[in-house]
Amino acid sequence: MSAAAAELGATFPTVTAPDAKVLGDAQARQRELTKPPGSLGRLEDVACWVAACQGLCPPRRLERVRVVVFAGDHGIARTGVSAFPPDVTAQMVQNFRRGGAAVNAIADSVGAGVRVVDMAVDGDLPGADSRASEAGAPEAGAAIPANADADPVRAYKVRSSSGSIDREDALTAAETIAAIGAGRAIADEEVDAGADLLVAGDMGIGNTTPATAIVATLTGLEPVVAVGRGTGIDDAAWMRKTAAIRDAMFRARHFVGDPVALLRTIGGADLAAMAGFLAQAAVRRTPVILDGLIATAAALVAAQLAPGCADWWLAGHRSAEPAHDAALERLHKQPLLDFGMRLGEGTGALTAVPVVRAAVATLSNMSTFADAGVSGAAG
């Protein structure tokens, strides 16, 4: 990371790992519960991870799950890399605010709160009715930034649309730092308001193009292998998308070890904010469930911004986008679910929340052999 970036606030405090002693206590408790050792499979590992993150064994139930949807348009979308037109981004932000999107439906089903943030939506969003404002605003207790206008959804907006990354930088240097800082501030607001589990969601037509370019640049994946069908593109759009990612990777080839420059060159305000959000969540010792390709691309960059923050993340699902596998492998994450989902918004991560809660319940609520008067394994 450059000295200039450090001066502008793109450095993060040292990330403290989840509590190793509590992890050992949780693993020991697993062996005492009324079941054969290892019989709950990965539920046991997940439960121990939550305990270590909380620093408490048995762990508390996860009561306040929050998903923040980072919205932004991308100039590359105007080149025909998506099956949907760019103006869908702003329309979907309004849909989130009114509670009509998939992320709202799934969040409601698991008792999670949804917040949407306009980082780089093209143009200004129209005003929303009172119900929409309530859906878009932070919940009671969350801080409103000093620069907030009447609509908290737009409080952190950096610009209208990011640049077309095949031929120009996505952001300026100052915009990149501002977006990372916005993500940090949003994470602080959510944690300060009591969030005990966070999800980073996304909305932006064309956003799989910069996300795939980032993943391929950091993992060495060839564009023809990395590029998926996104929103359901045809062969011609797939070829345009592959060419755009190839050109973006060429422009970013010197920035593999410079996360701020990488975000500036081929990222976007939404991706930069997500990276800041994910890094700061780890700084604040708050666990995160990662969503699909967009969030995991941001996570790769966040792992450079704040080394050690990946210990605070769990992969919620495996996206149908091929670049997602490469990103998960680089982060050493095994997803909980594999449902062929590719929507984004945070939907895959939220779908995994009941699994995580079930894991916590087993470690917290099951009886030990001694408590239940049940005999352990022979010998």
ZAMIZA-534559 format. One record per residue: x negated, y negated, z of N, C-alpha, C in turn; residue in one letter. Coordinates in steps of 0.2 Angstrom, whole numbers. Layout:
BEGIN
(doza (X, Y, Z), (X, Y, Z), (X, Y, Z), A)
...
END
This chain:
BEGIN
(doza (-4, 6, 0), (0, 0, 0), (-4, -6, 0), M)
(doza (-3, -11, -4), (-7, -17, -4), (-6, -21, 2), S)
(doza (-12, -25, 3), (-12, -30, 9), (-6, -35, 8), A)
(doza (-5, -37, 2), (1, -42, 1), (8, -39, 4), A)
(doza (9, -33, 2), (15, -29, 4), (15, -29, 12), A)
(doza (9, -27, 15), (9, -27, 22), (11, -33, 25), A)
(doza (8, -39, 22), (10, -45, 25), (17, -47, 25), E)
(doza (20, -45, 20), (27, -46, 18), (32, -42, 22), L)
(doza (29, -37, 26), (34, -33, 30), (36, -26, 28), G)
(doza (32, -23, 23), (33, -17, 20), (30, -11, 24), A)
(doza (27, -13, 30), (24, -7, 34), (28, -6, 40), T)
(doza (28, 0, 42), (32, 3, 47), (28, 5, 53), F)
(doza (31, 4, 59), (28, 7, 65), (26, 14, 64), P)
(doza (22, 17, 68), (20, 24, 69), (27, 28, 70), T)
(doza (28, 33, 66), (34, 37, 68), (32, 43, 73), V)
(doza (36, 43, 78), (35, 48, 83), (39, 55, 81), T)
(doza (36, 60, 81), (39, 66, 80), (44, 68, 84), A)
(doza (49, 72, 82), (54, 75, 87), (51, 78, 93), P)
(doza (54, 79, 98), (51, 81, 105), (49, 88, 104), D)
(doza (42, 90, 104), (40, 97, 104), (42, 101, 110), A)
(doza (42, 98, 116), (43, 102, 122), (51, 104, 121), K)
(doza (55, 99, 120), (62, 101, 119), (63, 106, 114), V)
(doza (60, 106, 108), (60, 111, 103), (59, 118, 106), L)
(doza (53, 118, 110), (51, 125, 113), (57, 127, 118), G)
(doza (60, 122, 122), (65, 124, 126), (71, 127, 122), D)
(doza (73, 123, 117), (79, 126, 113), (77, 133, 110), A)
(doza (71, 134, 108), (70, 140, 105), (70, 146, 110), Q)
(doza (68, 144, 116), (68, 149, 122), (76, 150, 124), A)
(doza (80, 145, 124), (87, 146, 125), (90, 150, 120), R)
(doza (88, 149, 114), (91, 154, 109), (90, 161, 110), Q)
(doza (84, 163, 113), (83, 170, 115), (87, 172, 121), R)
(doza (90, 168, 124), (94, 169, 130), (101, 170, 129), E)
(doza (103, 167, 123), (111, 167, 122), (113, 174, 120), L)
(doza (120, 175, 121), (123, 182, 120), (124, 184, 113), T)
(doza (118, 185, 110), (118, 187, 103), (111, 190, 102), K)
(doza (110, 195, 97), (103, 197, 95), (99, 191, 93), P)
(doza (93, 191, 94), (88, 186, 92), (88, 185, 85), P)
(doza (89, 178, 82), (89, 177, 75), (95, 179, 72), G)
(doza (101, 181, 75), (107, 183, 72), (111, 178, 69), S)
(doza (110, 172, 71), (113, 166, 68), (109, 163, 62), L)
(doza (104, 166, 61), (100, 163, 55), (98, 156, 55), G)
(doza (99, 152, 50), (97, 145, 50), (101, 141, 55), R)
(doza (107, 143, 57), (110, 139, 62), (106, 138, 68), L)
(doza (102, 143, 70), (97, 142, 76), (92, 137, 75), E)
(doza (89, 137, 69), (84, 132, 67), (87, 125, 67), D)
(doza (93, 124, 64), (96, 118, 64), (98, 115, 71), V)
(doza (100, 120, 75), (102, 118, 82), (96, 115, 86), A)
(doza (90, 119, 85), (84, 117, 89), (81, 111, 86), C)
(doza (82, 109, 79), (80, 103, 77), (84, 97, 80), W)
(doza (90, 98, 80), (94, 93, 83), (92, 91, 90), V)
(doza (91, 97, 94), (89, 96, 101), (83, 92, 101), A)
(doza (78, 94, 97), (71, 90, 97), (72, 83, 95), A)
(doza (77, 82, 90), (78, 75, 88), (81, 71, 94), C)
(doza (86, 74, 98), (89, 70, 103), (84, 70, 110), Q)
(doza (79, 75, 110), (75, 75, 116), (79, 78, 122), G)
(doza (84, 83, 120), (88, 85, 125), (90, 92, 123), L)
(doza (90, 97, 128), (92, 104, 127), (96, 106, 133), C)
(doza (102, 108, 132), (106, 109, 126), (107, 102, 123), P)
(doza (108, 102, 116), (109, 95, 113), (117, 93, 114), P)
(doza (117, 86, 113), (124, 83, 113), (128, 85, 107), R)
(doza (134, 85, 107), (138, 85, 101), (137, 78, 97), R)
(doza (137, 79, 90), (136, 73, 86), (143, 70, 85), L)
(doza (143, 64, 88), (150, 61, 89), (150, 55, 84), E)
(doza (145, 52, 82), (146, 46, 78), (141, 46, 71), R)
(doza (144, 49, 66), (141, 50, 60), (142, 44, 56), V)
(doza (137, 42, 52), (138, 36, 48), (135, 37, 41), R)
(doza (139, 35, 36), (136, 36, 29), (136, 28, 27), V)
(doza (130, 26, 24), (129, 20, 21), (128, 21, 14), V)
(doza (133, 18, 10), (132, 19, 2), (129, 13, 0), V)
(doza (123, 14, -3), (119, 8, -6), (121, 8, -14), F)
(doza (124, 2, -16), (126, 1, -23), (122, -3, -26), A)
(doza (121, -2, -33), (117, -6, -37), (117, -4, -44), G)
(doza (117, -9, -49), (117, -7, -56), (110, -7, -58), D)
(doza (109, -4, -64), (102, -3, -67), (102, -5, -74), H)
(doza (97, -9, -76), (97, -11, -83), (97, -6, -88), G)
(doza (94, 0, -86), (93, 6, -91), (100, 8, -93), I)
(doza (105, 7, -89), (112, 10, -90), (114, 7, -97), A)
(doza (112, 1, -99), (114, -2, -105), (112, 1, -111), R)
(doza (107, 6, -110), (104, 9, -116), (107, 16, -118), T)
(doza (113, 18, -114), (117, 24, -116), (114, 30, -113), G)
(doza (112, 29, -106), (109, 35, -103), (115, 38, -98), V)
(doza (120, 35, -98), (126, 38, -94), (132, 39, -98), S)
(doza (136, 43, -95), (143, 44, -99), (148, 39, -97), A)
(doza (146, 35, -92), (151, 29, -90), (148, 23, -91), F)
(doza (152, 17, -92), (149, 11, -93), (147, 8, -87), P)
(doza (142, 3, -87), (140, 0, -81), (145, -3, -76), P)
(doza (150, -6, -79), (155, -10, -75), (159, -5, -70), D)
(doza (158, 2, -71), (161, 6, -66), (158, 6, -59), V)
(doza (151, 3, -59), (148, 3, -52), (152, -2, -48), T)
(doza (154, -8, -50), (158, -13, -46), (165, -10, -45), A)
(doza (168, -7, -50), (175, -4, -49), (174, 1, -43), Q)
(doza (169, 5, -43), (169, 10, -38), (167, 8, -31), M)
(doza (164, 2, -31), (162, -1, -24), (169, -3, -21), V)
(doza (173, -6, -25), (180, -8, -23), (184, -2, -21), Q)
(doza (183, 4, -24), (186, 10, -23), (184, 12, -16), N)
(doza (178, 12, -14), (175, 14, -8), (178, 10, -2), F)
(doza (179, 3, -4), (181, -1, 1), (189, 0, 3), R)
(doza (192, 2, -2), (199, 4, -1), (200, 11, 2), R)
(doza (195, 15, 2), (195, 22, 5), (197, 27, 0), G)
(doza (197, 26, -7), (199, 30, -12), (194, 35, -15), G)
(doza (188, 35, -13), (183, 39, -16), (182, 45, -13), A)
(doza (178, 50, -16), (176, 56, -13), (173, 56, -6), A)
(doza (168, 51, -6), (165, 50, 0), (169, 48, 6), V)
(doza (174, 44, 5), (179, 42, 10), (183, 48, 12), N)
(doza (185, 52, 7), (190, 58, 9), (186, 63, 13), A)
(doza (179, 64, 11), (175, 69, 15), (174, 66, 22), I)
(doza (172, 60, 22), (170, 57, 28), (176, 57, 33), A)
(doza (182, 56, 31), (188, 56, 35), (189, 63, 38), D)
(doza (187, 68, 33), (188, 75, 36), (183, 77, 41), S)
(doza (177, 74, 41), (172, 76, 47), (172, 71, 52), V)
(doza (176, 65, 52), (176, 60, 57), (170, 56, 56), G)
(doza (168, 54, 50), (162, 50, 49), (164, 43, 47), A)
(doza (160, 38, 48), (162, 31, 46), (158, 30, 39), G)
(doza (161, 26, 35), (158, 24, 29), (157, 16, 28), V)
(doza (151, 15, 26), (149, 8, 25), (146, 7, 18), R)
(doza (148, 2, 14), (146, 1, 8), (142, -6, 7), V)
(doza (136, -6, 4), (132, -12, 4), (130, -13, -3), V)
(doza (132, -19, -6), (130, -21, -12), (123, -24, -13), D)
(doza (118, -20, -15), (111, -22, -16), (110, -25, -23), M)
(doza (113, -23, -28), (111, -26, -35), (117, -24, -40), A)
(doza (123, -24, -37), (129, -24, -42), (129, -29, -47), V)
(doza (130, -28, -53), (130, -33, -58), (136, -38, -58), D)
(doza (134, -44, -56), (139, -49, -55), (142, -49, -47), G)
(doza (146, -54, -46), (149, -54, -39), (155, -50, -39), D)
(doza (156, -46, -33), (162, -42, -32), (168, -47, -31), L)
(doza (174, -45, -33), (180, -49, -31), (181, -48, -24), P)
(doza (185, -53, -21), (187, -52, -14), (192, -46, -13), G)
(doza (192, -44, -7), (196, -38, -6), (201, -39, -1), A)
(doza (206, -35, 0), (211, -36, 5), (209, -34, 11), D)
(doza (213, -35, 17), (210, -35, 23), (208, -27, 25), S)
(doza (212, -23, 22), (210, -16, 23), (203, -14, 20), R)
(doza (202, -17, 14), (196, -16, 11), (190, -19, 15), A)
(doza (191, -25, 18), (186, -28, 21), (184, -24, 28), S)
(doza (189, -21, 31), (188, -17, 37), (184, -11, 35), E)
(doza (186, -8, 29), (182, -2, 27), (175, -3, 25), A)
(doza (174, -9, 22), (167, -11, 20), (163, -13, 26), G)
(doza (165, -16, 31), (161, -19, 36), (159, -14, 41), A)
(doza (153, -16, 44), (151, -12, 50), (156, -11, 55), P)
(doza (156, -6, 59), (161, -4, 64), (159, -9, 70), E)
(doza (164, -9, 75), (163, -13, 80), (157, -12, 84), A)
(doza (153, -17, 86), (147, -16, 89), (141, -17, 84), G)
(doza (142, -16, 78), (136, -17, 73), (135, -24, 72), A)
(doza (128, -26, 72), (126, -33, 71), (128, -35, 64), A)
(doza (130, -41, 63), (130, -44, 56), (124, -49, 55), I)
(doza (121, -48, 49), (114, -52, 48), (116, -59, 48), P)
(doza (111, -63, 50), (111, -70, 50), (113, -73, 43), A)
(doza (111, -70, 38), (113, -73, 31), (119, -70, 28), N)
(doza (124, -67, 32), (130, -64, 30), (135, -69, 28), A)
(doza (138, -68, 22), (143, -72, 20), (150, -69, 23), D)
(doza (155, -72, 20), (162, -70, 22), (163, -62, 21), A)
(doza (159, -59, 16), (160, -52, 15), (154, -49, 16), D)
(doza (154, -45, 22), (148, -41, 24), (145, -36, 19), P)
(doza (149, -34, 14), (147, -29, 9), (141, -33, 5), V)
(doza (142, -39, 4), (137, -43, 0), (131, -46, 4), R)
(doza (131, -45, 10), (126, -49, 15), (119, -48, 13), A)
(doza (117, -42, 10), (110, -41, 9), (109, -40, 1), Y)
(doza (113, -43, -3), (112, -42, -10), (106, -46, -12), K)
(doza (102, -42, -16), (95, -45, -19), (96, -48, -25), V)
(doza (99, -45, -30), (100, -48, -37), (106, -44, -40), R)
(doza (108, -46, -46), (113, -43, -50), (109, -39, -55), S)
(doza (110, -32, -54), (107, -27, -58), (99, -27, -58), S)
(doza (96, -21, -58), (89, -21, -59), (87, -21, -66), S)
(doza (80, -22, -67), (78, -22, -74), (78, -15, -77), G)
(doza (77, -15, -84), (77, -9, -88), (70, -6, -87), S)
(doza (70, -1, -84), (63, 2, -82), (59, 5, -87), I)
(doza (62, 6, -93), (58, 8, -99), (54, 3, -102), D)
(doza (55, -3, -100), (51, -9, -103), (50, -15, -99), R)
(doza (53, -15, -93), (51, -20, -88), (52, -18, -81), E)
(doza (49, -22, -76), (50, -20, -69), (57, -20, -67), D)
(doza (59, -16, -62), (65, -15, -60), (67, -22, -55), A)
(doza (61, -24, -52), (62, -29, -47), (56, -34, -47), L)
(doza (56, -39, -44), (50, -43, -43), (47, -41, -36), T)
(doza (41, -43, -35), (38, -40, -28), (42, -43, -22), A)
(doza (44, -49, -22), (48, -52, -17), (55, -48, -16), A)
(doza (58, -47, -22), (64, -43, -21), (63, -36, -18), E)
(doza (58, -33, -20), (56, -26, -18), (56, -26, -10), T)
(doza (52, -31, -7), (51, -31, 0), (58, -33, 3), I)
(doza (62, -38, 0), (68, -39, 3), (73, -33, 3), A)
(doza (73, -29, -2), (77, -23, -2), (75, -18, 3), A)
(doza (68, -17, 4), (66, -13, 9), (68, -15, 16), I)
(doza (67, -22, 17), (69, -25, 23), (76, -24, 25), G)
(doza (80, -25, 19), (88, -24, 20), (89, -17, 23), A)
(doza (86, -12, 20), (87, -5, 22), (85, -4, 29), G)
(doza (80, -7, 31), (77, -7, 38), (82, -10, 43), R)
(doza (85, -16, 41), (90, -20, 45), (96, -16, 46), A)
(doza (98, -13, 41), (105, -9, 41), (104, -3, 45), I)
(doza (98, 1, 45), (97, 6, 49), (97, 4, 57), A)
(doza (94, -2, 58), (94, -4, 65), (101, -6, 67), D)
(doza (105, -9, 63), (112, -11, 65), (116, -4, 66), E)
(doza (115, 1, 62), (119, 7, 63), (117, 11, 70), E)
(doza (110, 11, 71), (108, 14, 77), (110, 10, 83), V)
(doza (109, 4, 83), (111, -1, 88), (119, 0, 90), D)
(doza (123, 1, 85), (130, 2, 86), (132, 9, 88), A)
(doza (127, 14, 89), (128, 20, 92), (128, 26, 87), G)
(doza (126, 25, 81), (126, 31, 77), (121, 36, 79), A)
(doza (123, 42, 79), (118, 48, 81), (117, 52, 75), D)
(doza (119, 51, 70), (117, 55, 64), (119, 50, 58), L)
(doza (114, 50, 53), (115, 45, 47), (114, 49, 41), L)
(doza (118, 46, 36), (118, 48, 29), (117, 42, 24), V)
(doza (112, 43, 20), (111, 38, 14), (115, 40, 8), A)
(doza (120, 36, 6), (124, 38, 0), (122, 33, -6), G)
(doza (124, 34, -12), (122, 30, -17), (128, 29, -22), D)
(doza (128, 23, -25), (133, 22, -31), (129, 17, -36), M)
(doza (129, 19, -42), (126, 15, -47), (126, 19, -54), G)
(doza (129, 17, -59), (129, 20, -65), (122, 19, -68), I)
(doza (119, 25, -70), (112, 25, -73), (107, 27, -67), G)
(doza (109, 27, -61), (104, 28, -56), (100, 34, -56), N)
(doza (103, 40, -59), (99, 46, -59), (92, 45, -64), T)
(doza (92, 40, -68), (87, 38, -72), (81, 36, -68), T)
(doza (81, 30, -64), (76, 29, -60), (74, 34, -55), P)
(doza (79, 37, -52), (78, 42, -47), (73, 48, -50), A)
(doza (75, 50, -56), (72, 55, -59), (65, 53, -61), T)
(doza (64, 47, -63), (57, 44, -65), (53, 44, -59), A)
(doza (56, 42, -53), (52, 42, -47), (50, 49, -45), I)
(doza (54, 54, -45), (53, 61, -43), (47, 64, -48), V)
(doza (48, 63, -54), (44, 66, -59), (37, 62, -58), A)
(doza (37, 56, -57), (30, 53, -56), (26, 55, -50), T)
(doza (30, 56, -45), (27, 58, -38), (25, 66, -38), L)
(doza (29, 70, -42), (28, 77, -42), (24, 80, -48), T)
(doza (23, 76, -53), (20, 78, -59), (25, 82, -64), G)
(doza (31, 82, -63), (36, 85, -67), (37, 82, -74), L)
(doza (37, 86, -79), (38, 84, -86), (45, 81, -86), E)
(doza (46, 76, -90), (53, 73, -91), (58, 78, -94), P)
(doza (56, 82, -99), (61, 87, -102), (63, 92, -97), V)
(doza (59, 93, -92), (61, 98, -86), (65, 94, -81), V)
(doza (63, 88, -80), (66, 84, -74), (73, 82, -75), A)
(doza (75, 80, -82), (81, 77, -83), (87, 82, -84), V)
(doza (92, 80, -80), (98, 84, -80), (104, 80, -84), G)
(doza (110, 82, -83), (116, 79, -86), (119, 74, -83), R)
(doza (117, 72, -77), (120, 66, -73), (127, 67, -73), G)
(doza (130, 61, -76), (138, 61, -76), (141, 65, -81), T)
(doza (137, 69, -84), (140, 73, -89), (139, 71, -96), G)
(doza (132, 69, -97), (130, 66, -104), (130, 71, -109), I)
(doza (130, 69, -116), (130, 74, -121), (122, 74, -123), D)
(doza (121, 78, -128), (114, 79, -130), (110, 73, -132), D)
(doza (114, 68, -136), (111, 62, -138), (109, 58, -132), A)
(doza (113, 57, -128), (112, 53, -122), (106, 56, -118), A)
(doza (106, 63, -117), (101, 66, -114), (94, 65, -117), W)
(doza (94, 64, -123), (87, 63, -127), (85, 55, -125), M)
(doza (90, 51, -125), (89, 44, -124), (86, 43, -116), R)
(doza (90, 47, -112), (88, 47, -105), (81, 50, -104), K)
(doza (79, 55, -107), (72, 58, -107), (67, 53, -109), T)
(doza (68, 50, -115), (64, 45, -118), (63, 39, -113), A)
(doza (68, 37, -110), (68, 31, -105), (63, 33, -99), A)
(doza (64, 39, -97), (61, 41, -91), (53, 42, -93), I)
(doza (52, 45, -99), (45, 46, -101), (42, 39, -101), R)
(doza (45, 34, -104), (42, 27, -104), (41, 24, -97), D)
(doza (46, 25, -93), (45, 23, -86), (40, 26, -83), A)
(doza (39, 32, -83), (33, 36, -80), (26, 33, -83), M)
(doza (26, 32, -89), (20, 29, -92), (18, 22, -88), F)
(doza (24, 18, -87), (23, 11, -84), (21, 12, -77), R)
(doza (23, 17, -74), (21, 18, -66), (16, 23, -65), A)
(doza (12, 25, -70), (7, 30, -69), (2, 28, -64), R)
(doza (0, 22, -63), (-5, 20, -58), (-3, 19, -51), H)
(doza (4, 20, -50), (6, 18, -43), (9, 24, -39), F)
(doza (6, 30, -40), (8, 36, -37), (7, 35, -29), V)
(doza (1, 32, -27), (0, 31, -20), (2, 24, -18), G)
(doza (6, 20, -21), (8, 13, -19), (16, 13, -19), D)
(doza (19, 15, -14), (26, 15, -14), (30, 9, -16), P)
(doza (27, 3, -13), (30, -3, -15), (30, -5, -22), V)
(doza (24, -4, -25), (23, -5, -32), (28, 0, -36), A)
(doza (28, 6, -34), (32, 11, -38), (40, 9, -38), L)
(doza (42, 7, -32), (49, 4, -32), (50, -2, -36), L)
(doza (45, -7, -36), (46, -13, -40), (46, -11, -47), R)
(doza (42, -6, -49), (41, -5, -56), (47, -1, -59), T)
(doza (48, 5, -56), (53, 10, -59), (59, 11, -54), I)
(doza (60, 8, -49), (65, 9, -44), (71, 5, -45), G)
(doza (73, 1, -40), (79, -3, -40), (80, -5, -33), G)
(doza (84, -11, -32), (86, -13, -26), (89, -8, -21), A)
(doza (93, -4, -24), (97, 1, -20), (92, 7, -18), D)
(doza (88, 9, -22), (83, 14, -20), (78, 11, -15), L)
(doza (76, 5, -16), (71, 2, -11), (74, 1, -4), A)
(doza (81, -1, -4), (84, -1, 2), (85, 6, 5), A)
(doza (87, 11, 1), (88, 17, 4), (81, 20, 7), M)
(doza (75, 18, 4), (69, 20, 7), (68, 17, 13), A)
(doza (69, 11, 14), (68, 7, 20), (73, 10, 25), G)
(doza (79, 11, 24), (84, 14, 28), (82, 21, 31), F)
(doza (79, 25, 27), (77, 32, 29), (71, 32, 33), L)
(doza (66, 27, 31), (60, 27, 35), (62, 24, 42), A)
(doza (66, 19, 42), (68, 15, 49), (72, 20, 53), Q)
(doza (76, 24, 50), (80, 29, 54), (75, 33, 58), A)
(doza (69, 36, 55), (65, 40, 59), (61, 36, 64), A)
(doza (59, 29, 62), (56, 25, 67), (61, 25, 74), V)
(doza (67, 24, 72), (72, 24, 78), (74, 30, 81), R)
(doza (71, 36, 79), (72, 42, 82), (79, 45, 81), R)
(doza (82, 44, 75), (89, 45, 73), (89, 50, 67), T)
(doza (92, 56, 68), (91, 61, 63), (96, 59, 57), P)
(doza (94, 62, 51), (97, 60, 45), (98, 66, 41), V)
(doza (104, 67, 38), (105, 72, 33), (104, 69, 26), I)
(doza (100, 72, 22), (98, 69, 15), (104, 72, 10), L)
(doza (106, 68, 6), (111, 69, 1), (107, 72, -5), D)
(doza (109, 70, -11), (106, 73, -17), (100, 70, -20), G)
(doza (100, 69, -27), (94, 67, -30), (92, 60, -29), L)
(doza (97, 55, -28), (95, 48, -27), (92, 47, -20), I)
(doza (96, 50, -15), (93, 49, -8), (87, 53, -8), A)
(doza (86, 59, -11), (79, 62, -10), (74, 59, -14), T)
(doza (75, 56, -19), (70, 52, -23), (68, 46, -18), A)
(doza (73, 43, -15), (71, 37, -10), (67, 40, -4), A)
(doza (69, 46, -2), (65, 49, 3), (58, 51, 2), A)
(doza (56, 53, -4), (49, 54, -6), (45, 47, -5), L)
(doza (48, 41, -7), (45, 35, -6), (45, 33, 1), V)
(doza (50, 34, 5), (50, 33, 12), (45, 37, 16), A)
(doza (43, 43, 13), (38, 47, 17), (31, 44, 16), A)
(doza (30, 40, 10), (24, 36, 10), (24, 30, 14), Q)
(doza (30, 27, 14), (30, 21, 18), (29, 22, 26), L)
(doza (32, 27, 28), (31, 29, 35), (30, 36, 36), A)
(doza (23, 38, 36), (21, 45, 36), (24, 48, 43), P)
(doza (27, 54, 42), (30, 58, 47), (37, 57, 48), G)
(doza (40, 53, 44), (47, 52, 44), (51, 58, 42), C)
(doza (48, 62, 38), (52, 68, 35), (54, 73, 40), A)
(doza (51, 73, 46), (52, 77, 52), (59, 76, 54), D)
(doza (62, 70, 53), (68, 67, 56), (74, 69, 51), W)
(doza (72, 72, 45), (77, 73, 40), (79, 81, 39), W)
(doza (85, 82, 37), (88, 88, 35), (91, 88, 28), L)
(doza (89, 93, 24), (92, 92, 17), (99, 95, 18), A)
(doza (104, 91, 16), (111, 94, 16), (113, 99, 11), G)
(doza (111, 97, 5), (113, 102, -1), (108, 101, -6), H)
(doza (109, 106, -11), (105, 106, -17), (109, 104, -23), R)
(doza (107, 98, -26), (110, 95, -31), (110, 99, -38), S)
(doza (114, 99, -42), (113, 102, -49), (108, 98, -53), A)
(doza (106, 93, -51), (101, 89, -55), (94, 93, -54), E)
(doza (90, 95, -59), (84, 98, -59), (79, 95, -55), P)
(doza (78, 88, -55), (73, 85, -52), (74, 85, -44), A)
(doza (80, 87, -42), (81, 87, -35), (77, 93, -32), H)
(doza (77, 99, -35), (73, 104, -33), (65, 102, -32), D)
(doza (63, 98, -37), (56, 96, -36), (55, 92, -30), A)
(doza (59, 87, -29), (59, 83, -23), (59, 87, -16), A)
(doza (64, 91, -16), (65, 95, -10), (59, 99, -9), L)
(doza (56, 102, -14), (50, 106, -13), (44, 102, -10), E)
(doza (43, 96, -13), (38, 91, -11), (39, 89, -3), R)
(doza (45, 89, -1), (47, 87, 6), (47, 93, 10), L)
(doza (46, 99, 8), (47, 105, 11), (53, 106, 15), H)
(doza (59, 104, 11), (65, 105, 14), (69, 110, 10), K)
(doza (73, 114, 14), (77, 120, 12), (84, 117, 13), Q)
(doza (88, 116, 8), (95, 113, 9), (100, 118, 12), P)
(doza (105, 116, 16), (109, 120, 19), (115, 123, 14), L)
(doza (117, 119, 9), (122, 121, 5), (120, 121, -2), L)
(doza (123, 125, -6), (121, 125, -14), (128, 126, -17), D)
(doza (132, 120, -18), (138, 121, -21), (139, 118, -28), F)
(doza (133, 117, -31), (133, 114, -38), (135, 107, -38), G)
(doza (135, 103, -33), (138, 96, -32), (132, 91, -36), M)
(doza (135, 86, -39), (130, 81, -42), (134, 74, -42), R)
(doza (138, 73, -37), (142, 67, -37), (138, 61, -34), L)
(doza (134, 63, -29), (131, 57, -25), (136, 54, -20), G)
(doza (135, 48, -18), (139, 44, -13), (138, 47, -6), E)
(doza (134, 52, -5), (133, 55, 2), (138, 61, 3), G)
(doza (141, 63, -3), (146, 68, -2), (143, 75, 0), T)
(doza (137, 77, -3), (134, 83, -1), (132, 83, 6), G)
(doza (129, 78, 8), (127, 78, 15), (132, 78, 20), A)
(doza (138, 74, 19), (143, 75, 23), (147, 81, 23), L)
(doza (147, 85, 18), (149, 92, 17), (146, 96, 22), T)
(doza (139, 95, 23), (135, 99, 28), (136, 97, 35), A)
(doza (139, 92, 37), (140, 90, 44), (143, 95, 48), V)
(doza (149, 98, 46), (152, 103, 50), (147, 109, 51), P)
(doza (143, 111, 47), (138, 116, 48), (133, 114, 54), V)
(doza (131, 108, 53), (126, 105, 58), (130, 105, 65), V)
(doza (136, 103, 65), (140, 103, 72), (141, 110, 74), R)
(doza (142, 115, 70), (143, 122, 72), (136, 124, 75), A)
(doza (131, 122, 72), (124, 124, 75), (123, 122, 82), A)
(doza (125, 115, 83), (124, 112, 89), (129, 115, 94), V)
(doza (135, 117, 92), (139, 120, 97), (137, 127, 99), A)
(doza (134, 131, 95), (131, 137, 97), (126, 137, 103), T)
(doza (121, 132, 102), (116, 131, 107), (119, 128, 113), L)
(doza (124, 124, 113), (126, 120, 119), (131, 124, 122), S)
(doza (136, 128, 119), (142, 131, 122), (142, 138, 123), N)
(doza (137, 142, 120), (137, 149, 121), (134, 150, 128), M)
(doza (136, 156, 131), (134, 158, 137), (127, 162, 136), S)
(doza (123, 162, 141), (117, 166, 141), (119, 173, 144), T)
(doza (114, 177, 143), (115, 184, 145), (116, 184, 153), F)
(doza (112, 180, 156), (113, 180, 163), (120, 177, 166), A)
(doza (122, 172, 163), (128, 168, 164), (134, 173, 163), D)
(doza (134, 177, 158), (139, 181, 156), (139, 188, 159), A)
(doza (134, 189, 162), (133, 196, 165), (133, 201, 159), G)
(doza (130, 200, 154), (129, 204, 148), (122, 207, 148), V)
(doza (121, 213, 146), (115, 216, 146), (111, 214, 140), S)
(doza (105, 212, 140), (101, 210, 135), (98, 217, 131), G)
(doza (94, 215, 126), (92, 221, 122), (88, 226, 126), A)
(doza (88, 232, 125), (85, 237, 129), (77, 236, 128), A)
(doza (74, 237, 134), (67, 236, 134), (64, 229, 134), G)
END
